[in-house]
Each structure stands twice: as C-alpha cells, then as structure tokens.
C-alpha cells in the first residue's frame, strides 16, 4: 500500500523572518533607491512631450477629362478604381511629395518637426541639452554643399524629411476608394496644419493633373477650330468669286441657267456645311476652355483635420512607472542578495542548514 504524502504547510513565519525582517531592518536602502528612482524618472519624464494627432479622410472619385462631360452635382460620382487609389497613395508616400509639402509648411510647423517625436530621442536630446547647459558648451555643426561652402540647410532638410516620414501616416482602403491622412505634432494647434498642408498640395497636384488631361484635347480642338475657320473663309471666298464672275447679286438664290444654278447650289451647300462645322467645333472649343478654367478635383474631403482636444499619446507616465518599479526592484533585490551572501541565521531551518543537527528545543524569552 502506497504511503500518502502530506503536502507541506506554508509557514508564514519563515517568509517573514527570511524576507520581511531584512527589508525592515534595511528599509533605508530600499527607500534611498526608490527616492532616487522617482527623482530620475521625474527628470526623464520632464523631457517627454505629449503627442497630438489630427486626421483627415478623403474619397477618391473617378477622374473625368472628357471635353463634352459636364459635372452634375445631383449625380453621385463613381468611385475611383483600386489601381488609381493605390497610385495616389504611393504619390502621398513619395519623398518628392514630402519635399514639396516641406516648401509650403509654416515656420512654426518646421520648428515643431525639429523636435524628435520618439520619447527615447526626446530623453536623449533633453539629457544632452542639460549637460551642455551645465558645462556651458555648445557645438556648431558645419555642413558643406556641392560648392564646398558651409550649408546647414542640407542636413536640416534631410532631418525634416525623415521626421515627416515618421509623423505623417497614410492609410488606404482601395475597395471604398478612401484614404486617411494622419499627422502628429507636439503642439495641438500644429497637428491639423500639418495634415492640411498635405491635403492642399494633394488637391493642387490633382487639379494640375486634371488640367493636363484636358489641355491635350483642348489643343486638338483648337487646331480643328482653326482648320474649320479656314475652310469657312475659303467657302465664302469661292461663293463670292462665283457670284462676282456671273454678276449674281448676294440675295439671289435662283438663276435661269441650269448649269450656273447647279454650281451656285453646290457652293451655297459647301458654305452652309463649313459654317455648321465651324460653329460646332468652336462651341466644343469654348466648352473645353470653360472646363479648363473651372476644372474640379476628383478628391472629396469627407473629414477635415481638427484640433485634438487632448493628447493622443504620452510616454511620460510609462517612464515614471518603469522608473519607480525598477528602482524598487533594485533596492529590494540588493537587500535580499546581501542577506543571502552574509548567511544570517534568522530561522530554525538556518540552524539546521548550518550545523546539520536537529533542534531539540527552544529557550523562551524571559
């Protein structure tokens, strides 16, 4: 018959004497580490600035560059194809697009971009600035351009472009032809300005692309208008020459000679056809000019960027919590490790482990 093993009872006095008593005896070490951790965490957290994020949602419509097409607001526009939407997304993410946006950004937004968004970078930058202020040292960087002259704008531009890549997010849903543009800033008033700058340049670029599509057909219509005008002028001259040759008045359309009447009818018919063609092409040309002047973009803004009411993200609390927990763990660990190395006898099991003899009894306190 197998013997039943009785489970070991947990002895609270053992854990109290093993861990609680040393911590109480050397609590000043734990308090010192905790205080130092809190102070350091508060210092590091002071370098971290909260992030404010603004977002805009746009829908891409099917582009139309037909000369005869007239935009009707009562008709729901068709959504753009997935390939067209993805092309717009790639354009937004390109470095060329970011360079053009950088040109139109206000100076206050550029100053905000000079400050790193990542909290680790903010802490490092804050510590560097603190050390520089303490020792009174400042280093000026020199960048050389292609002509060998100092040019600080080169490195500054590259830094701003990298920060734009980090701060601006582009999300797309090709099935619904939707694109979301998000922008992060350290100042809540600058976050929507950053997003709006992307929107403004996107709309301006889209309008220019739409105008280019119309201009090609506009040039063709213009050449056709000129050729039809020449044909009309030639038809008028031929009819006038024929009437003058046979001395037929301008208001006379019927003559007694059959051959002359046949030629007259042919010239009049050619004139009317040339006139009709010229008027039709000239009307199309005028419509094309109106379309070019009043061309509209095929980007519909569904949600404009707004000023965020509160900070979207802040790592200061996380840094503070990690610092407190870390310093507390270091202080407790140091006390327990010191106690373990010393081998202090605090409980009956410590005596047994030390002398390898059983305990016969205990002497009570008098």
C-alpha positions in Angstrom: 0.0 0.0 0.0 1.4 3.3 -1.1 2.0 5.9 1.6 0.2 9.2 1.2 2.5 12.2 1.2 1.1 15.0 3.2 1.5 18.4 1.5 4.0 20.8 3.1 2.3 23.5 5.0 3.3 27.1 4.2 5.0 28.6 7.2 4.3 32.4 7.2 6.9 32.9 10.0 9.6 31.5 7.7 8.9 34.0 4.9 8.6 36.9 7.4 11.9 36.1 9.0 13.6 35.3 5.7 12.4 38.3 3.6 10.3 40.7 5.7 12.7 41.2 8.6 15.8 42.0 6.4 13.7 44.5 4.4 12.5 46.2 7.6 16.0 46.3 9.1 17.5 47.8 5.9 14.5 49.7 4.7 16.6 52.9 4.3 18.3 51.2 1.3 15.0 50.5 -0.4 13.8 54.0 0.4 17.0 55.5 -0.9 16.8 53.6 -4.2 13.1 54.3 -4.5 13.6 58.0 -4.0 16.5 58.1 -6.5 14.4 56.2 -9.0 11.4 58.6 -8.6 13.7 61.7 -8.9 15.4 60.3 -12.0 12.1 59.2 -13.5 10.6 62.7 -13.0 13.6 64.3 -14.6 13.4 62.0 -17.6 9.6 62.3 -17.8 10.0 66.1 -17.9 11.8 65.8 -21.2 8.9 63.9 -22.8 6.2 66.0 -24.5 2.8 64.6 -25.3 1.7 63.9 -28.9 -1.3 65.3 -30.6 -2.7 63.6 -33.7 -5.1 65.0 -36.3 -6.7 63.1 -39.1 -8.4 63.8 -42.4 -10.4 61.4 -44.6 -10.8 61.8 -48.3 -12.5 59.8 -51.0 -11.1 59.4 -54.5 -13.5 59.8 -57.4 -13.1 58.5 -60.9 -11.2 61.2 -62.9 -13.0 62.6 -65.9 -11.2 64.5 -68.7 -13.8 64.4 -71.5 -14.3 67.7 -73.2 -18.0 67.3 -73.5 -18.6 66.0 -70.0 -20.4 68.3 -67.7 -20.2 67.8 -63.9 -23.6 67.2 -62.4 -23.7 67.5 -58.6 -27.0 65.7 -58.5 -25.5 62.5 -59.8 -23.4 60.5 -57.4 -19.8 60.4 -58.8 -18.2 57.0 -59.3 -15.5 55.8 -57.0 -12.0 55.5 -58.5 -10.5 52.2 -59.4 -8.3 50.4 -56.9 -5.2 50.9 -59.1 -5.9 54.7 -59.2 -6.3 54.9 -55.4 -3.1 53.0 -54.8 -1.3 55.3 -57.2 -2.5 58.3 -55.2 -1.3 56.5 -52.0 2.2 55.9 -53.4 2.3 59.5 -54.5 1.5 60.7 -51.0 4.2 58.5 -49.5 6.9 59.5 -52.0 9.9 61.6 -51.0 9.2 64.0 -53.8 5.7 64.8 -52.4 7.2 65.3 -48.9 9.8 67.8 -50.4 7.0 69.8 -52.0 5.0 69.8 -48.8 8.0 70.9 -46.8 8.2 74.1 -49.0 4.7 75.2 -48.0 4.9 74.3 -44.4 4.7 77.3 -42.0 7.8 78.0 -40.0 6.1 77.1 -36.7 5.4 73.6 -38.0 9.1 73.3 -39.2 10.2 74.2 -35.7 8.0 71.5 -34.2 9.4 69.0 -36.7 12.9 69.8 -35.4 12.0 68.2 -32.1 12.0 64.3 -32.1 8.7 62.6 -31.7 10.1 59.3 -30.2 10.3 59.5 -26.4 13.7 57.9 -26.3 15.1 60.5 -28.7 13.4 63.2 -26.6 15.1 61.9 -23.4 18.5 61.7 -25.1 18.1 65.2 -26.5 17.0 66.5 -23.1 20.0 65.0 -21.4 22.3 66.4 -24.0 20.9 69.9 -23.6 21.1 69.6 -19.8 24.7 68.6 -19.9 25.5 71.4 -22.4 23.8 73.9 -20.1 25.7 72.6 -17.1 29.1 72.8 -18.7 28.3 75.8 -20.9 29.4 74.0 -24.1 27.7 74.3 -27.5 28.9 72.7 -30.7 28.1 74.2 -34.0 27.8 71.7 -36.9 29.1 72.6 -40.3 27.8 71.0 -43.5 29.5 71.6 -46.8 27.4 71.9 -50.0 28.4 70.9 -53.5 30.5 74.1 -53.9 32.5 73.5 -50.8 30.7 76.2 -48.8 29.1 75.7 -45.3 25.4 74.9 -45.8 23.3 74.0 -42.7 20.1 73.8 -44.7 21.2 70.4 -46.3 21.2 68.4 -43.1 18.2 70.3 -41.7 16.2 69.5 -44.8 17.1 65.8 -44.5 16.2 65.8 -40.9 12.8 67.4 -41.5 12.0 64.9 -44.3 12.8 62.0 -42.0 10.6 63.4 -39.3 7.8 63.9 -41.8 8.1 60.3 -42.7 7.7 59.4 -39.1 4.9 61.8 -38.2 2.6 61.5 -41.3 0.7 58.3 -41.8 -1.2 57.2 -44.9 -3.8 54.5 -44.7 -5.9 53.4 -47.7 -9.0 51.2 -48.4 -9.0 50.6 -52.1 -12.4 48.9 -52.1 -14.1 52.1 -50.9 -11.6 54.5 -52.5 -10.8 56.0 -49.1 -7.5 57.5 -47.9 -6.8 58.6 -44.3 -4.0 61.1 -43.6 -2.8 61.4 -40.0 -0.3 63.9 -38.7 1.3 64.0 -35.3 2.8 67.1 -33.6 4.0 68.2 -30.2 1.7 71.3 -30.4 -2.0 70.5 -30.7 -2.6 73.6 -32.9 0.0 72.4 -35.4 -1.2 68.9 -35.9 -4.2 69.9 -38.2 -1.9 72.4 -40.1 0.5 69.5 -40.9 -2.4 67.4 -42.3 -3.9 70.3 -44.2 -0.6 71.0 -45.9 -0.6 67.5 -47.3 -4.3 68.0 -48.4 -3.6 71.3 -50.0 -0.7 70.1 -52.1 -2.6 66.9 -53.0 -5.6 68.9 -54.2 -3.4 71.3 -56.1 -1.4 68.5 -57.7 -4.7 66.6 -58.6 -6.1 69.8 -60.2 -3.0 70.2 -62.3 -3.1 66.6 -63.4 -6.8 67.0 -64.4 -5.9 70.2 -66.3 -3.2 68.4 -68.2 -5.7 65.8 -69.3 -8.0 68.5 -70.6 -5.2 70.6 -72.2 -4.3 67.8 -74.6 -7.8 67.7 -76.0 -8.1 71.4 -75.8 -5.1 71.8 -78.2 -6.7 69.3 -80.6 -9.9 71.2 -80.5 -8.1 74.5 -81.1 -6.3 73.1 -84.2 -9.6 71.8 -85.5 -11.2 75.2 -84.9 -8.5 76.9 -86.9 -8.8 74.5 -89.8 -12.6 74.8 -89.9 -12.3 78.6 -89.8 -10.0 78.4 -92.8 -12.4 76.1 -94.6 -15.3 78.5 -93.9 -13.3 81.5 -95.1 -12.4 79.6 -98.3 -16.0 78.6 -98.9 -17.1 82.2 -98.5 -14.4 83.4 -100.9 -15.4 80.8 -103.5 -19.1 81.8 -103.4 -18.2 85.5 -103.6 -15.9 84.9 -106.5 -18.5 82.9 -108.4 -21.3 85.5 -107.8 -19.0 88.3 -109.0 -17.9 86.3 -112.1 -21.5 85.8 -113.2 -22.8 89.0 -111.7 -25.3 87.3 -109.4 -26.5 89.5 -106.5 -26.0 88.3 -103.0 -29.7 88.0 -102.3 -30.4 86.0 -105.4 -30.5 82.2 -105.0 -32.3 81.1 -108.1 -31.0 81.8 -111.7 -32.3 80.9 -115.1 -29.3 78.9 -116.2 -29.3 75.3 -115.1 -25.6 74.8 -115.1 -24.9 78.0 -113.2 -27.7 77.2 -110.7 -26.2 73.8 -110.0 -22.8 75.3 -109.3 -24.4 78.0 -107.1 -26.3 75.4 -105.1 -23.1 73.4 -104.6 -21.2 76.4 -103.4 -24.0 77.5 -101.0 -24.2 74.0 -99.7 -20.5 73.8 -99.0 -20.7 77.2 -97.3 -23.5 76.1 -95.0 -21.7 72.8 -94.2 -18.4 74.7 -93.4 -20.3 77.2 -91.3 -22.1 74.4 -89.3 -18.8 72.5 -88.8 -17.1 75.7 -87.6 -19.8 76.6 -85.2 -19.9 73.1 -83.7 -16.2 72.8 -83.2 -16.0 76.4 -81.9 -18.7 75.6 -79.4 -16.7 72.5 -78.3 -13.5 74.6 -78.0 -15.3 77.1 -75.9 -16.7 74.4 -73.6 -13.2 72.9 -73.3 -11.9 76.4 -72.3 -14.6 76.6 -69.7 -13.8 73.1 -68.4 -10.1 74.0 -68.1 -10.8 77.2 -66.3 -13.4 75.6 -63.9 -11.8 72.2 -63.6 -12.6 70.5 -60.4 -10.6 67.9 -58.4 -11.7 64.3 -58.1 -10.8 64.3 -54.4 -13.6 64.7 -51.9 -12.8 65.7 -48.4 -15.1 63.8 -46.0 -13.4 64.7 -42.7 -11.3 67.8 -42.4 -8.4 67.9 -39.9 -9.5 69.2 -36.5 -7.5 70.4 -33.4 -7.4 67.5 -31.0 -9.0 68.1 -27.6 -6.4 66.1 -25.6 -3.1 64.5 -26.1 -3.4 61.2 -28.0 -0.2 59.7 -26.7 2.2 60.4 -23.9 5.0 58.1 -22.6 5.8 60.2 -19.5 3.6 58.1 -17.2 5.1 54.9 -18.6 8.7 56.1 -18.0 7.7 57.2 -14.4 6.1 53.8 -13.7 9.1 51.9 -15.1 11.5 54.0 -13.1 9.6 53.5 -9.8 9.2 49.8 -10.3 12.8 49.3 -11.4 14.3 51.3 -8.5 12.1 49.4 -6.0 13.1 46.1 -7.5 16.8 47.0 -7.4 16.6 48.2 -3.8 14.7 45.0 -2.6 17.0 42.8 -4.7 20.1 44.4 -3.3 18.9 43.9 0.3 18.0 40.2 -0.2 21.1 39.5 -2.1 23.3 41.0 0.7 21.3 39.0 3.2 21.9 35.8 1.2 25.6 36.4 0.9 26.1 37.0 4.6 24.2 33.9 5.5 22.5 35.4 8.6 20.7 32.9 10.9 17.1 34.1 11.4 15.0 30.9 11.5 15.3 27.2 12.7 16.0 26.0 9.2 19.0 28.2 9.0 20.4 26.5 12.1 19.8 23.0 10.7 21.5 24.1 7.4 24.5 25.5 9.3 25.2 22.7 11.8 23.4 19.7 10.2 21.9 18.7 13.6 18.3 18.5 14.7 16.8 21.1 17.1 16.0 19.6 20.5 14.0 22.6 21.8 13.9 26.4 22.3 14.5 28.7 25.2 11.7 31.1 25.6 12.3 34.8 26.2 12.4 35.8 29.8 
